Amino acid sequence: MNDFLAGAFPRTRLRRARAADWRRRLVQETQISVNDLIWPIFLIEGRNHREPVGAMPGVERLTLDLALRAAEDAQNLGIPCVALFPATDPAKKTPGGEEAWNPENLVCQATRMIKREFPELGIMEDVALDPYSSDGHDGLVRGDQVVNDESVACLVKQALAQAEAGADVLGPSDMMDGRIGAIRDALEAAGHQDVLILSYAAKYASAFYGPFREAVGADSALGRKAGPKDKKSYQMNPCNTDEALREVAQDLAEGADMVMVKPGMPYLDICRRVKDAFKAPTYAYQVSGEYAMIEAAAAHGWLDRQSVILESIQAFKRAGCDGVLTYYAPEVAKWLRQEQGETRS
């Protein structure tokens, strides 16, 4: 720590470097850019229709034709990757979640459509059963338990269907033990060796997910038909940090290319520990609850919305993240473009 001690005042005046905009920019330690952004997009069936997500003002579920236009916006803004999440028709949900590996499900259809028109845009897909399960859990329910190994077998089928559709990145968010290795082996055997795995390696049993579950229609099923009433038997205890490092180590050893911490802002300490320990590409998900809080405060005039959003993204970068999944991706991309234009002028 002594290496970082400043000299004595007045020879050392730390405010010197803050006295003007150009000085502050010159010594800024972290930067955010459009390359740091992954944009989550929610899908619904139908055509030319959008549905607002009640708890997430400004976020909508989109039919495939509108999702294609959203993908075009992402490419035009320079956003490198979009993440697709389906709001599955309840009639297609089953205890086994078979719709998850239907090659004609919403995400597979959307992936093929987007890849045909925008082949250079990255597409990430979620690997978990909760959008497709009538029980609302990320894995299969047997009695009062979410079983592990049978769930992994289903997740492998889901991952292969998504890879066949053209997904570039698979994001296993289920937190079953051993699923990364099983998915990686299956991808290699099927000739999908270039498909990336961005593992939700440290995913906590958080109260910040509520609006997302509304967005994908999983809130109405969870714990009301079968199995546990919550996801604490497979998602991580928010009190634990060392355990996160064990989860990340295991997923990297099993073939994950990148790892994620979820939620984001309340878990910046985890982001930093993961990055320092493994030096692997590390991401965070600025989850629905974080989005909802910012929007609610901004709507009341309690916060400067744009400043807080940009500061929140900067916080992820400062904590060691290489990128962020954020619903603000299009706005942030536009603000950065505007800021760069003003700087050049």
N, C-alpha and C positions, 0 to 999 in steps of 0.2 A: 504493500500500500504506500510505502514511503516514496516510490517512484512517481506517484501521482500528486504528491503534496506540492501546492503552489508556493512560489516565493513570497516573501513578506511584502505587504503593502507599505509604501506606494509603488515600489519598483514593479510589482505585479498588480495590474489592474485588470481583472477578468472581464470587466465591462468594455474594455477597448474593442474586443472582437464583436460586441453586440451593438455598436454605436450607429451602424448604418445597414441598410438592407443588403448591399453587396458584400459587406463584411460577414454578416450572418450566413449568407449563402455560401461564402467561400469556406467557412469552417464547419458547415453542417455535417454531422457524422453519419446520418442515415438519410436515404432518399426513398421516396415512393415513386413508382412509375406504373404505367398501364400494364407492364409485364408482370406485375405482382398480383393481378386480379383474376379470379375465377368467378363467373356469374352463375348462381343457381337460378334455374327456370323451372316453374311448375307447369305440368301438362294436364289437360283434360280432353275428353272425347268431344267430337262435334266439329263444326266448321265456323270460322269467322266469329268466334265467341270468346269472350274473356270474362272471368269471374274474379271480383276482388276478394282478397283474403282479409276477413274482418279485423283481425288483430294485427295486421301488418299493412297499414295505410300506404298505398302506392304500389304494393305487390299484387300481381294478378296471376291466376291460372289461365293458361293459354291453350287454345286448340292448336293442332299441329301446323296449320297454315300460318297462324300468327306467331307460333314459336319459330317457324322458318324465317319470318321477318325479324324477329328478335335476334336470331343468329346472324342475320345480315348486319343488323346494327352493331352487334358485338365485333364482327370482323371489321366493319368500317371504323370502329373506334380503336381498333388495335388490341382488344381484349383477346388474350391467347386461347382461352378455354371457357366453355360453358358446361355447367353440371345440370343434368336433367333429372327431375323428380316427378313421378306420376301421381295424380289423384285418381286412383283406380275406381271404376264403377263398382259399387258395393255388390252388385249381382255377380261379379267376377271374382269376388274374394271367397276363399275357401280355407278350412283349417290347415290344409297342406300348402297353401300359397302357390299352387301350380301356375298361376298367371305370370309369376316371376320369370319363368323360362319359356313362356310362349313367344315365339319369334315375331308374332304380330301384336305384341303388347305395345302400350303407348311409347315407352322409351325406345324400343327397337325400331318402331316405325319412324319416330322422330330422328333417330340417329341416321337411318338410311337416307331420309329426306335431306337432312342437313349436309351429310357427307357428299351427296350428289351435287349440291349447289355450291357448297363451301368446303371443299376438301382440305383446305389448309387450316380450318378452325378446329381446335382441339375439342373433343367431346368426352366428358367424364360421366360415368353412370354409377349410381349407388347400388351396392350389393347388400341387400338385407330383405327380409320377408315382410316387414311390417306394412308396406303399402299394399300388399297383396293378400295378407292373412286376415281372415275373419276374426282372429283372436287379437290382432293388433301388436303381436310380438315380433321381434326380429328373427326368431327361430321357431321351430316346431314346438307345440305344446303337447305334452303327454301327462295327463293327470293335472297335478298342480305344479309341474316343472317345465321349464324350457330346456329341452334336451340339446346336448352339444353335438355329438357326432352325426346323428341323423340330420341335424340342421346344416352341418357343413356339407353333407352330400347334396342337399338342395341348393346351397349357395354356389357350389361348383357348377351345377347345371345353369343357374341364373347367370353366372359370370361368363360361361361359354356362349350362351345365347347373345349376350351383350357384345362380346368380342366378335362373334360371327356377323352381327349387325353393323360393325364398324367402329365400336367404341375404342377410343385411344387410351383412356384411363379408367380403371376400375377402382371404385372406392368402397371396399368392404367396411360397412359401418355397424356390423352386427355384434361385434365383440365376442364371438365364439372362439374358443381355443383351437388353434391349429388350422384356421381357415385360410390363412395366407399361404402356407405351404401347400395345402391341397389345391387351392386355386392356381398357384404358380405352376405346379406339376401338370395340372390339366391343360393350362394354356400352352405350355411347352409341347405336350403330347399332341395337341391339336394344331400346331404350327403357328400359334399366336405369340411367338417369343418377343415381339416388339411392343406388346400391350403393357403399359405401365400399371403398377399397383400403387395407389396412394392410400395407404392403410389408415383408417381411423384407429390409430394405435392406442391413444389415450383418450378414450371417450367416456366421459363421466355421467353418472346417473343424476343429471342436473334438472333443476326446476326451470331452466331457461329455454326449454324446448317446446313449451306449450303451443305457441302460435304455429310452429312448423307442423305439429301433429294435426292441427286444424287444416293447414294448407294441403296436406296429402290425405286427409280423411282418416287418419289412424286414431284420432282422439276418441271417436265414438265407440271403438271396438276394444281398446286396451282394458283388459281385466274384467270385462263385463260378461264374457262368454266362458272363457276357460283360462286356466293358468294364473300366474301371479298377478297382483293388482298393479305392479310397477315393474321396472326393468333393473332393479338393484342386484338381481342375482347374476347378471352378466355385464352390465355397465359398471364403471369404477366408482368407488366411494370417494366423494369430493374431499374427504379429509386426508387422502393419501397422495404422496408425491413420489416416494421411492418406487412404489408399485408401477407408476407410469413408466419409469425407466426400464423396468423388467418387461413390460408390455412392448415397448418400442424395440428393445434388444431382441426379443423373440420374433417380432414381425420382420425386422431387418434380416435376421438370420434365415427366415423362411422365404425370403425373396421379395419383400416390399422394396420398391424403388424410392418411395417418399413416405413420410409419416405425417399424421395430423393430430393436433390437440383440439378437443371440442368439449365445451364451449371455448370461446376465445378470450375476451377481455378479462373475465374473472379468473382466468387460468394462465396469465402471462408468466407467472413464475414457473409453470410447467414447461411452457414454450422455451424459456431460457435454459432450464435444466436439460431438456432434450437436446437442444442445439449444442450446448457446451459439451455434453457427454458423447454425442455420436457424430457431430459434424455432417449429418445427413440432411438432404432437403427436407425442410420442416415447414408445415403449413398450419394455419389455424382457421377455424370456421367462426365467423362473426354471426352467431346464431340468431334465430328469430326473436328470442326474448331481448337480446341486445338491441336489435333493430327496433323493436316495439318501444323500448324505453326511450331511445333517442327521439323517435317520432312523437311520442306522447309529450315529452318535455319541450320539444321544438314547437309543437302545436300550441302549447300554452305560453310560448314566448319566453320560456325559462332558460333556453340555450340558443346560441347561434348555430343553426343546423349545419351549415356547410363547414364551419370551423371545427365543430365537434366531430363530424364524420371524418374529415381529413386527419384530425388529431388521433382519432381512434385507429385509423389505418397505420399512421406513423408509429403508434405504440406497438403494434404487432411487429413492424420491422425492427424497432428498437429492441424488442424482446428476442430477436433472432430469427423471426419467421422469414422464409423466402417468398411467401405469398399468402393470400387470404381469400377464402371463399366469402363473398359478401354480396348482399342484395343491392348494395350501393355501387356496384362495379360500373354501370354505365354512367352514372353521375360523376363518380370520381374520375373516370376516363375523360369526360368532357371538361371537368374543372382543370385537370392536369394539362390538357391540350390548350385551354385558354391561358393558363398560367405560363406555359412555355412560350406561347405567342406573345404575351405581354413582356416576358423577359427578353426575347429576341428583339422586340421593337424598342 
